[in-house]
């Protein structure tokens, strides 16, 4: 009889078809996101999962707040990546424009990312619409 916990087959909350463990879960567990877009997706997933620690760890030290309060009643319902610029393994900066839906509305933002010691970090963003 196996004592292994079965892997979930549901797709990741970030919208990619992989299971959470194979997608954003590996970044939440400590692996570095390879692109600005993957960091953006993993940060959205951290909001869904109420993982403030991950959000703080992936925030650029220059712009990171002292603390983050996640509304326990906020229910994120979907992420749509609208545009990306740079942010690959060959860049030091990048932007990701997205729409994140939540129960009762959506957030439309252009986020800026920079590499810090070779790892992608969220810098800040401009709200759109």
C-alpha positions as CSV (number, residue, x, y, z in Angstrom):
1,X,0.0,0.0,0.0
2,X,1.4,3.4,-1.0
3,X,1.7,6.3,1.4
4,X,2.4,8.8,-1.3
5,X,0.0,11.7,-1.6
6,X,-1.7,11.6,-5.1
7,X,-0.9,14.4,-7.4
8,X,-3.7,16.7,-8.4
9,X,-4.8,16.7,-12.0
10,X,-6.5,20.1,-12.0
11,X,-4.7,22.8,-13.9
12,X,-2.8,25.5,-12.1
13,X,-4.7,28.6,-10.9
14,X,-2.4,30.7,-13.1
15,X,-4.2,29.4,-16.2
16,X,-1.6,27.0,-17.6
17,X,-2.7,23.4,-18.1
18,X,-0.1,21.8,-15.8
19,X,-1.0,20.7,-12.3
20,X,-0.1,23.3,-9.6
21,X,2.8,21.1,-8.3
22,X,4.4,21.1,-11.7
23,X,3.6,24.7,-12.5
24,X,3.6,27.5,-9.9
25,X,4.0,25.1,-7.0
26,X,7.7,24.5,-7.9
27,X,8.3,28.3,-7.8
28,X,6.5,28.6,-4.5
29,X,8.7,25.8,-3.2
30,X,11.9,27.7,-4.1
31,X,12.7,27.2,-7.8
32,X,13.4,30.4,-9.7
33,X,10.9,31.5,-12.3
34,X,12.6,31.5,-15.7
35,X,10.8,34.5,-17.2
36,X,9.0,37.6,-16.0
37,X,5.7,36.1,-17.3
38,X,6.2,32.9,-15.2
39,X,6.9,35.0,-12.2
40,X,3.8,37.0,-12.9
41,X,1.7,33.8,-13.1
42,X,3.3,32.4,-9.9
43,X,2.6,35.7,-8.1
44,X,-1.1,35.6,-9.2
45,X,-1.2,32.0,-8.0
46,X,0.2,33.1,-4.7
47,X,-2.6,35.7,-4.3
48,X,-5.1,32.9,-5.0
49,X,-3.4,30.7,-2.4
50,X,-3.0,33.6,0.1
51,X,0.8,33.0,0.1
52,X,2.1,36.4,1.4
53,X,5.6,35.0,2.1
54,X,6.1,34.2,-1.6
55,X,4.8,37.6,-2.7
56,X,7.2,39.3,-0.4
57,X,10.2,37.1,-1.5
58,X,9.5,37.9,-5.1
59,X,9.1,41.6,-4.7
60,X,12.0,43.8,-5.6
61,X,13.9,45.0,-2.5
62,X,13.7,48.6,-3.7
63,X,9.9,48.7,-3.8
64,X,8.9,45.9,-1.4
65,X,6.5,47.1,1.3
66,X,7.1,46.2,4.9
67,X,4.1,43.9,5.0
68,X,1.3,42.8,2.8
69,X,-2.3,42.3,3.9
70,X,-4.3,39.8,1.8
71,X,-8.0,40.1,2.1
72,X,-9.2,36.7,3.2
73,X,-12.6,37.2,1.5
74,X,-11.0,38.1,-1.9
75,X,-11.7,35.3,-4.4
76,X,-9.5,35.4,-7.6
77,X,-11.2,33.7,-10.5
78,X,-8.8,33.9,-13.5
79,X,-5.7,35.4,-15.1
80,X,-5.3,36.5,-18.7
81,X,-1.9,37.6,-20.0
82,X,-2.5,40.3,-22.5
83,X,1.0,41.2,-23.5
84,X,4.7,40.7,-22.6
85,X,7.8,42.7,-23.5
86,X,11.3,41.3,-22.9
87,X,11.5,39.4,-19.6
88,X,13.2,36.3,-21.1
89,X,16.4,34.6,-20.1
90,X,18.2,37.1,-22.4
91,X,16.8,40.2,-20.6
92,X,17.4,42.1,-17.4
93,X,13.9,43.8,-17.4
94,X,10.5,42.9,-18.7
95,X,6.9,43.9,-18.5
96,X,3.7,41.8,-18.4
97,X,0.3,43.3,-19.0
98,X,-2.5,41.2,-17.6
99,X,-6.1,41.1,-16.4
100,X,-6.8,39.3,-13.1
101,X,-10.4,38.6,-12.4
102,X,-11.9,38.4,-9.0
103,X,-15.4,37.9,-7.8
104,X,-17.1,41.2,-8.6
105,X,-14.5,42.7,-10.9
106,X,-11.1,42.7,-12.4
107,X,-7.6,44.2,-12.1
108,X,-5.9,45.4,-15.3
109,X,-2.2,46.2,-14.8
110,X,1.1,46.5,-16.6
111,X,3.7,45.1,-14.3
112,X,7.5,45.8,-14.4
113,X,10.0,43.2,-13.5
114,X,13.8,43.2,-13.0
115,X,16.4,40.6,-12.3
116,X,18.0,40.8,-8.8
117,X,21.1,38.6,-8.5
118,X,19.9,36.7,-11.6
119,X,16.4,36.1,-10.3
120,X,13.2,37.8,-11.5
121,X,11.5,40.2,-9.1
122,X,8.3,42.2,-9.3
123,X,9.1,46.0,-9.2
124,X,5.8,47.8,-9.6
125,X,2.9,48.3,-11.9
126,X,0.5,50.8,-13.5
127,X,-3.2,50.2,-13.3
128,X,-4.9,50.4,-16.7
129,X,-8.5,51.1,-17.7
